[in-house]
Amino acid sequence: MVLDWAKAFVMHKEDIWSATPRLSPTIPVQVPLTPPTGALKLNVDATLNTYPNTIGVGAVIHNDKGQVVAALAKPIIGNFTSHEIKAKAMFHSLTWVLDVLGDKIFLGP
């Protein structure tokens, strides 16, 4: 059955390729959720570089239009577990947000 299909494909491949546009495999893309109108969103990430025992922390604040308001990239020296890396990334990012936005931060009810 597979052999019959392969033979038919080879015999009619020109017809198949000319009639059907070639499509590349699609990779699902995560679309970042935008914050509500007038609000800001903080995205945080971290990476590990084992050679010099350093982690990199990155953070971006963007508005409801997707525009970057502020960004942070910071190396932190040390050897940490994955949980510690995530915690350090959040700590340094939130500390930075307080420095950048200060009194403009409102935490809901």
DSSP file (Angstrom, degrees, kcal/mol; ACC not computed):
  #  RESIDUE AA STRUCTURE BP1 BP2  ACC     N-H-->O    O-->H-N    N-H-->O    O-->H-N    TCO  KAPPA ALPHA  PHI   PSI    X-CA   Y-CA   Z-CA
    1    1 A M     >        0   0    0      0, 0.0     4,-2.1     0, 0.0     5,-0.1   0.000 360.0 360.0 360.0 -47.4    0.0    0.0    0.0
    2    2 A V  H  >  +     0   0    0      1,-0.2     4,-2.6     2,-0.2     5,-0.2   0.897 360.0  53.1 -65.3 -39.3    2.8    2.5    0.9
    3    3 A L  H  > S+     0   0    0      2,-0.2     4,-2.5     1,-0.2    -1,-0.2   0.909 108.0  50.0 -63.1 -42.1    4.7    1.4   -2.1
    4    4 A D  H  > S+     0   0    0      1,-0.2     4,-2.4     2,-0.2    -1,-0.2   0.914 111.5  48.9 -61.3 -43.0    1.7    2.1   -4.4
    5    5 A W  H  X S+     0   0    0     -4,-2.1     4,-2.5     2,-0.2    -2,-0.2   0.918 111.2  49.8 -63.0 -43.1    1.3    5.5   -2.8
    6    6 A A  H  X S+     0   0    0     -4,-2.6     4,-2.5     2,-0.2    -2,-0.2   0.906 111.0  49.1 -63.7 -42.3    5.0    6.3   -3.3
    7    7 A K  H  X S+     0   0    0     -4,-2.5     4,-2.4     2,-0.2    -1,-0.2   0.929 112.6  47.5 -62.7 -45.0    4.9    5.3   -7.0
    8    8 A A  H  X S+     0   0    0     -4,-2.4     4,-1.8     1,-0.2    -2,-0.2   0.888 111.4  52.0 -63.4 -39.1    1.8    7.4   -7.6
    9    9 A F  H  < S+     0   0    0     -4,-2.5     4,-0.5     2,-0.2    -2,-0.2   0.942 111.3  45.8 -63.0 -47.7    3.4   10.3   -5.8
   10   10 A V  H >< S+     0   0    0     -4,-2.5     3,-0.7     1,-0.2     4,-0.3   0.904 113.5  49.7 -63.4 -41.2    6.6   10.1   -7.9
   11   11 A M  H 3< S+     0   0    0     -4,-2.4    -1,-0.2     1,-0.2    -2,-0.2   0.827 124.1  29.5 -67.7 -31.4    4.6    9.8  -11.2
   12   12 A H  T 3X S+     0   0    0     -4,-1.8     4,-2.3    -5,-0.2     3,-0.3   0.149  82.4 114.9-115.4  18.8    2.4   12.8  -10.4
   13   13 A K  H <> S+     0   0    0     -3,-0.7     4,-3.1    -4,-0.5     5,-0.3   0.857  75.2  55.6 -63.1 -35.1    4.7   14.9   -8.3
   14   14 A E  H  > S+     0   0    0     -4,-0.3     4,-2.1     1,-0.2    -1,-0.2   0.918 110.0  46.4 -62.5 -41.0    4.8   17.7  -10.8
   15   15 A D  H  > S+     0   0    0     -3,-0.3     4,-1.7     2,-0.2    -2,-0.2   0.907 114.4  48.1 -65.2 -41.3    1.0   17.9  -10.8
   16   16 A I  H  X S+     0   0    0     -4,-2.3     4,-2.0    -7,-0.2    -2,-0.2   0.945 114.4  44.3 -65.5 -48.4    1.0   17.9   -7.0
   17   17 A W  H  < S+     0   0    0     -4,-3.1    -1,-0.2     1,-0.2    -2,-0.2   0.845 114.9  47.9 -70.0 -32.8    3.6   20.5   -6.5
   18   18 A S  H  < S+     0   0    0     -4,-2.1    -1,-0.2    -5,-0.3    -2,-0.2   0.822 116.4  43.4 -76.6 -29.0    2.2   22.9   -9.2
   19   19 A A  H  < S+     0   0    0     -4,-1.7    -2,-0.2    -5,-0.2    -1,-0.2   0.779 113.8  51.2 -86.2 -27.0   -1.3   22.6   -7.9
   20   20 A T  S  < S-     0   0    0     -4,-2.0    -1,-0.1    -5,-0.2     3,-0.1  -0.940  83.9-125.5-116.9 125.1   -0.5   22.9   -4.2
   21   21 A P        -     0   0    0      0, 0.0     2,-0.3     0, 0.0    -3,-0.1  -0.383  35.1-106.4 -64.3 144.5    1.6   25.7   -2.7
   22   22 A R        -     0   0    0     -5,-0.1     2,-0.5    -2,-0.0    -5,-0.0  -0.549  36.3-162.5 -73.9 132.4    4.5   24.4   -0.6
   23   23 A L        -     0   0    0     -2,-0.3     3,-0.1    -3,-0.1    -1,-0.0  -0.954   8.9-141.8-117.6 133.4    4.0   24.8    3.1
   24   24 A S        -     0   0    0     -2,-0.5     2,-0.0     1,-0.1     0, 0.0  -0.577  41.2 -85.6 -85.6 156.6    6.7   24.7    5.6
   25   25 A P        -     0   0    0      0, 0.0     2,-0.4     0, 0.0    -1,-0.1  -0.339  48.0-127.7 -59.7 140.2    6.0   23.1    9.0
   26   26 A T        -     0   0    0     -3,-0.1    -3,-0.0     3,-0.0     0, 0.0  -0.719  13.4-152.5 -95.0 143.2    4.5   25.5   11.4
   27   27 A I        -     0   0    0     -2,-0.4     2,-0.1     0, 0.0     0, 0.0  -0.956  28.3-113.4-111.1 126.0    5.8   26.1   14.8
   28   28 A P        -     0   0    0      0, 0.0     2,-0.5     0, 0.0     0, 0.0  -0.359  32.4-154.4 -60.8 134.0    3.3   27.3   17.4
   29   29 A V        -     0   0    0     -2,-0.1     2,-0.6     2,-0.0    -3,-0.0  -0.934   9.5-134.9-113.9 130.9    4.1   30.8   18.5
   30   30 A Q        -     0   0    0     -2,-0.5     0, 0.0     3,-0.0     0, 0.0  -0.749  16.7-148.5 -84.8 122.6    3.0   32.2   21.8
   31   31 A V        -     0   0    0     -2,-0.6     2,-0.1     1,-0.0    -2,-0.0  -0.808  21.9-120.7 -90.8 122.1    1.5   35.6   21.5
   32   32 A P        -     0   0    0      0, 0.0     2,-0.3     0, 0.0    -1,-0.0  -0.375  25.3-119.4 -64.8 138.1    2.3   37.7   24.5
   33   33 A L        -     0   0    0     -2,-0.1    -3,-0.0     1,-0.0     0, 0.0  -0.600  25.7-134.6 -76.3 132.9   -0.8   38.9   26.3
   34   34 A T        -     0   0    0     -2,-0.3    30,-0.1     1,-0.1     3,-0.1  -0.618  21.2-112.7 -87.0 149.1   -1.0   42.7   26.4
   35   35 A P        -     0   0    0      0, 0.0     3,-0.1     0, 0.0     6,-0.1  -0.283  44.9 -80.4 -73.2 165.6   -2.0   44.4   29.7
   36   36 A P    >   -     0   0    0      0, 0.0     3,-2.5     0, 0.0    28,-0.2  -0.195  68.7 -68.8 -60.1 158.8   -5.3   46.2   30.0
   37   37 A T  T 3  S+     0   0    0      1,-0.3     3,-0.1    27,-0.1    26,-0.0  -0.242 124.0  12.9 -52.7 129.2   -5.5   49.8   28.6
   38   38 A G  T 3  S+     0   0    0      1,-0.3    -1,-0.3    -3,-0.1     2,-0.2   0.362 107.6 107.1  85.3  -5.3   -3.3   52.1   30.7
   39   39 A A    <   -     0   0    0     -3,-2.5    25,-0.6    -4,-0.0    -1,-0.3  -0.543  59.5-134.6-101.8 169.3   -1.6   49.3   32.5
   40   40 A L  E     -A   63   0A   0     -2,-0.2     2,-0.4    23,-0.2    23,-0.2  -0.862  10.1-147.4-120.3 156.4    2.0   47.9   32.3
   41   41 A K  E     -A   62   0A   0     21,-2.6    21,-2.2    -2,-0.3     2,-0.5  -0.980   4.0-149.6-127.8 139.4    3.2   44.4   32.1
   42   42 A L  E     -A   61   0A   0     -2,-0.4     2,-0.4    19,-0.2    19,-0.2  -0.931   9.7-170.1-108.9 125.0    6.5   42.9   33.4
   43   43 A N  E     -A   60   0A   0     17,-2.6    17,-2.2    -2,-0.5     2,-0.4  -0.960   9.5-171.2-112.3 133.3    8.1   40.0   31.7
   44   44 A V  E     +A   59   0A   0     -2,-0.4     2,-0.3    15,-0.2    15,-0.2  -0.951  10.3 165.5-127.6 142.0   11.1   38.3   33.5
   45   45 A D  E     -A   58   0A   0     13,-2.6    13,-2.8    -2,-0.4     2,-0.3  -0.975  11.6-164.7-148.4 161.6   13.5   35.7   32.3
   46   46 A A  E     -A   57   0A   0     -2,-0.3     2,-0.3    11,-0.2    11,-0.2  -0.985   0.7-164.6-146.4 155.1   16.9   34.2   33.5
   47   47 A T  E     -A   56   0A   0      9,-2.0     9,-2.4    -2,-0.3     2,-0.4  -0.954  15.6-130.4-139.1 158.6   19.6   32.1   32.1
   48   48 A L  E     -A   55   0A   0     -2,-0.3     2,-0.5     7,-0.2     7,-0.2  -0.929  12.4-172.4-116.1 131.9   22.5   30.2   33.5
   49   49 A N  E   > -A   54   0A   0      5,-2.9     5,-2.3    -2,-0.4     4,-0.3  -0.941   7.5-171.9-118.6 105.1   26.2   30.3   32.3
   50   50 A T  T   5S+     0   0    0     -2,-0.5     3,-0.4     3,-0.2    -1,-0.1   0.749  71.0  69.7 -74.5 -24.6   28.0   27.6   34.2
   51   51 A Y  T   5S+     0   0    0      1,-0.2    -1,-0.2     2,-0.1    -2,-0.0   0.969 115.1  22.1 -63.6 -55.3   31.5   28.5   33.2
   52   52 A P  T   5S-     0   0    0      0, 0.0    -1,-0.2     0, 0.0    26,-0.2   0.312 109.7-116.2 -92.7  14.9   31.9   31.7   35.1
   53   53 A N  T   5 +     0   0    0     -3,-0.4    25,-3.5    -4,-0.3     2,-0.4   0.965  68.7 139.3  52.3  58.4   29.2   30.7   37.6
   54   54 A T  E   < -AB  49  77A   0     -5,-2.3    -5,-2.9    23,-0.3     2,-0.3  -0.976  41.0-156.2-132.5 142.8   26.9   33.6   36.5
   55   55 A I  E     -AB  48  76A   0     21,-2.9    21,-2.8    -2,-0.4     2,-0.5  -0.885  13.9-140.8-111.6 153.7   23.2   34.0   35.8
   56   56 A G  E     -AB  47  75A   0     -9,-2.4    -9,-2.0    -2,-0.3     2,-0.5  -0.958  12.0-160.6-113.2 131.1   21.7   36.6   33.6
   57   57 A V  E     -AB  46  74A   0     17,-3.0    17,-2.7    -2,-0.5     2,-0.4  -0.929   9.7-176.6-111.2 133.0   18.5   38.3   34.6
   58   58 A G  E     +AB  45  73A   0    -13,-2.8   -13,-2.6    -2,-0.5     2,-0.3  -0.984   4.3 174.1-129.2 142.0   16.4   40.1   32.0
   59   59 A A  E     -AB  44  72A   0     13,-2.3    13,-3.0    -2,-0.4     2,-0.4  -0.997   8.5-168.8-145.8 145.4   13.2   42.1   32.4
   60   60 A V  E     -AB  43  71A   0    -17,-2.2   -17,-2.6    -2,-0.3     2,-0.5  -1.000   7.5-158.7-135.3 133.7   11.0   44.1   30.2
   61   61 A I  E     +AB  42  70A   0      9,-2.9     8,-3.3    -2,-0.4     9,-1.4  -0.959  21.9 174.6-107.6 126.1    8.2   46.5   31.0
   62   62 A H  E     -AB  41  68A   0    -21,-2.2   -21,-2.6    -2,-0.5     6,-0.2  -0.951  21.8-128.5-132.2 157.4    5.8   47.2   28.2
   63   63 A N  E >   -A   40   0A   0      4,-2.2     3,-1.9    -2,-0.3   -23,-0.2  -0.198  42.3 -84.3 -92.8-174.9    2.5   49.1   27.9
   64   64 A D  T 3  S+     0   0    0    -25,-0.6   -27,-0.1     1,-0.3   -24,-0.1   0.610 127.3  56.9 -68.7 -11.7   -0.9   48.1   26.4
   65   65 A K  T 3  S-     0   0    0      2,-0.1    -1,-0.3   -31,-0.0     3,-0.1   0.395 118.9-108.8 -96.3   0.9    0.3   49.0   22.9
   66   66 A G  S <  S+     0   0    0     -3,-1.9     2,-0.3     1,-0.3    -2,-0.1   0.503  71.5 143.8  85.6   4.3    3.3   46.6   23.1
   67   67 A Q        -     0   0    0      1,-0.1    -4,-2.2     2,-0.0     2,-0.4  -0.576  55.4-116.1 -80.2 139.2    5.8   49.4   23.4
   68   68 A V  E     +B   62   0A   0     -2,-0.3    -6,-0.3    -6,-0.2     3,-0.1  -0.622  31.0 179.2 -75.5 125.1    8.8   48.9   25.7
   69   69 A V  E     -     0   0A   0     -8,-3.3     2,-0.3    -2,-0.4    -7,-0.2   0.818  68.5 -13.5 -92.6 -40.0    8.8   51.3   28.6
   70   70 A A  E     -B   61   0A   0     -9,-1.4    -9,-2.9     2,-0.0    -1,-0.4  -0.980  60.7-158.8-159.5 155.6   12.0   50.1   30.3
   71   71 A A  E     -B   60   0A   0     -2,-0.3     2,-0.4   -11,-0.2   -11,-0.2  -0.987   2.0-158.9-142.4 151.9   14.3   47.1   30.1
   72   72 A L  E     +B   59   0A   0    -13,-3.0   -13,-2.3    -2,-0.3     2,-0.4  -0.992  10.8 176.1-132.6 136.3   16.8   45.4   32.4
   73   73 A A  E     +B   58   0A   0     -2,-0.4   -15,-0.2   -15,-0.2    -2,-0.0  -0.961  18.9 166.7-136.8 122.2   19.8   43.1   31.7
   74   74 A K  E     -B   57   0A   0    -17,-2.7   -17,-3.0    -2,-0.4     2,-0.3  -0.988  27.9-142.8-143.8 127.6   21.8   42.2   34.8
   75   75 A P  E     -B   56   0A   0      0, 0.0     2,-0.4     0, 0.0   -19,-0.2  -0.684  15.5-165.5 -85.4 145.5   24.5   39.6   35.5
   76   76 A I  E     -B   55   0A   0    -21,-2.8   -21,-2.9    -2,-0.3     2,-0.3  -0.989  14.2-137.6-132.1 122.8   24.5   38.0   39.0
   77   77 A I  E     +B   54   0A   0     -2,-0.4   -23,-0.3   -23,-0.2     2,-0.2  -0.619  55.4  79.8 -83.8 134.9   27.6   36.0   40.1
   78   78 A G  S    S-     0   0    0    -25,-3.5     2,-0.6    -2,-0.3    -2,-0.1  -0.750  73.8 -96.2 150.6 165.1   27.0   32.8   41.9
   79   79 A N        +     0   0    0     -2,-0.2     2,-0.3   -31,-0.0    -2,-0.1  -0.948  52.3 169.3-112.4 112.0   26.1   29.1   41.6
   80   80 A F        -     0   0    0     -2,-0.6     2,-0.1     1,-0.0    -2,-0.1  -0.839  34.6-115.0-127.6 157.1   22.4   28.6   42.1
   81   81 A T     >  -     0   0    0     -2,-0.3     4,-2.4     1,-0.1     5,-0.2  -0.355  43.8-100.7 -77.8 169.7   19.7   25.9   41.7
   82   82 A S  H  > S+     0   0    0      1,-0.2     4,-2.1     2,-0.2     5,-0.2   0.885 124.7  50.8 -62.5 -37.9   16.9   26.5   39.1
   83   83 A H  H  > S+     0   0    0      1,-0.2     4,-2.3     2,-0.2    -1,-0.2   0.900 110.8  48.8 -66.1 -39.6   14.5   27.5   41.9
   84   84 A E  H  > S+     0   0    0      2,-0.2     4,-3.0     1,-0.2     5,-0.2   0.877 108.7  53.9 -66.8 -37.0   17.0   30.0   43.2
   85   85 A I  H  X S+     0   0    0     -4,-2.4     4,-2.5     2,-0.2    -2,-0.2   0.934 110.6  46.0 -62.4 -45.7   17.7   31.4   39.8
   86   86 A K  H  X S+     0   0    0     -4,-2.1     4,-2.3     2,-0.2    -2,-0.2   0.915 114.3  48.2 -63.3 -42.3   13.9   32.0   39.3
   87   87 A A  H  X S+     0   0    0     -4,-2.3     4,-2.8     2,-0.2    -2,-0.2   0.919 112.3  48.3 -65.0 -43.5   13.6   33.6   42.7
   88   88 A K  H  X S+     0   0    0     -4,-3.0     4,-2.8     2,-0.2     5,-0.3   0.897 110.0  53.0 -63.7 -39.7   16.7   35.8   42.1
   89   89 A A  H  X S+     0   0    0     -4,-2.5     4,-2.1    -5,-0.2    -2,-0.2   0.931 113.0  43.4 -61.2 -45.3   15.3   36.9   38.7
   90   90 A M  H  X S+     0   0    0     -4,-2.3     4,-2.9     2,-0.2     5,-0.3   0.924 114.3  50.6 -66.1 -44.0   12.0   37.9   40.3
   91   91 A F  H  X S+     0   0    0     -4,-2.8     4,-2.4     1,-0.2     5,-0.2   0.951 114.9  41.6 -59.2 -51.3   13.7   39.6   43.3
   92   92 A H  H  X S+     0   0    0     -4,-2.8     4,-2.0     1,-0.2    -1,-0.2   0.863 116.3  50.1 -68.1 -34.7   16.0   41.7   41.1
   93   93 A S  H  X S+     0   0    0     -4,-2.1     4,-2.4    -5,-0.3    -2,-0.2   0.927 112.9  44.9 -68.5 -44.5   13.3   42.5   38.6
   94   94 A L  H  X S+     0   0    0     -4,-2.9     4,-2.2     2,-0.2    -2,-0.2   0.879 112.5  51.8 -69.0 -36.7   10.8   43.6   41.2
   95   95 A T  H  X S+     0   0    0     -4,-2.4     4,-1.8    -5,-0.3    -1,-0.2   0.923 111.2  48.6 -61.5 -43.5   13.4   45.7   43.0
   96   96 A W  H  X S+     0   0    0     -4,-2.0     4,-2.7     2,-0.2    -2,-0.2   0.900 108.2  53.9 -62.3 -42.6   14.3   47.3   39.7
   97   97 A V  H  X>S+     0   0    0     -4,-2.4     4,-3.4     1,-0.2     5,-0.8   0.919 107.4  51.1 -59.4 -43.5   10.5   48.0   39.0
   98   98 A L  H  X5S+     0   0    0     -4,-2.2     4,-1.2     1,-0.2    -1,-0.2   0.893 112.1  47.2 -61.5 -38.6   10.3   49.8   42.3
   99   99 A D  H  <5S+     0   0    0     -4,-1.8    -2,-0.2     2,-0.2    -1,-0.2   0.898 118.8  40.1 -67.0 -40.8   13.3   51.9   41.4
  100  100 A V  H  <5S+     0   0    0     -4,-2.7    -2,-0.2    -5,-0.1    -3,-0.2   0.934 131.9  21.3 -75.8 -47.8   12.0   52.7   38.0
  101  101 A L  H ><5S+     0   0    0     -4,-3.4     3,-2.3    -5,-0.2    -3,-0.2   0.752  80.0 162.7 -98.1 -27.5    8.3   53.2   38.7
  102  102 A G  G ><<S+     0   0    0     -4,-1.2     3,-1.2    -5,-0.8    -1,-0.2  -0.191  73.5  12.9  50.1-115.0    8.3   54.0   42.4
  103  103 A D  G 3  S+     0   0    0      1,-0.3    -1,-0.3    -2,-0.0    -5,-0.1   0.466 113.8  78.0 -75.9  -0.7    5.0   55.7   43.4
  104  104 A K  G <  S+     0   0    0     -3,-2.3     2,-0.4    -6,-0.1    -1,-0.3   0.503  70.6 104.4 -85.3  -3.1    3.3   54.8   40.1
  105  105 A I    <   -     0   0    0     -3,-1.2     2,-0.5    -4,-0.1    -7,-0.0  -0.648  48.1-176.2 -84.1 131.2    2.7   51.2   41.2
  106  106 A F        -     0   0    0     -2,-0.4     2,-0.6     0, 0.0    -2,-0.0  -0.986  11.0-160.0-127.0 120.8   -0.7   50.3   42.3
  107  107 A L        -     0   0    0     -2,-0.5    -2,-0.0     1,-0.1     0, 0.0  -0.898  30.8-116.7 -99.5 124.5   -1.5   46.8   43.7
  108  108 A G              0   0    0     -2,-0.6    -1,-0.1     1,-0.2     0, 0.0   0.205 360.0 360.0 -55.8 176.4   -5.2   46.1   43.4
  109  109 A P              0   0    0      0, 0.0    -1,-0.2     0, 0.0    -2,-0.0   0.469 360.0 360.0 -56.9 360.0   -7.6   45.5   46.3
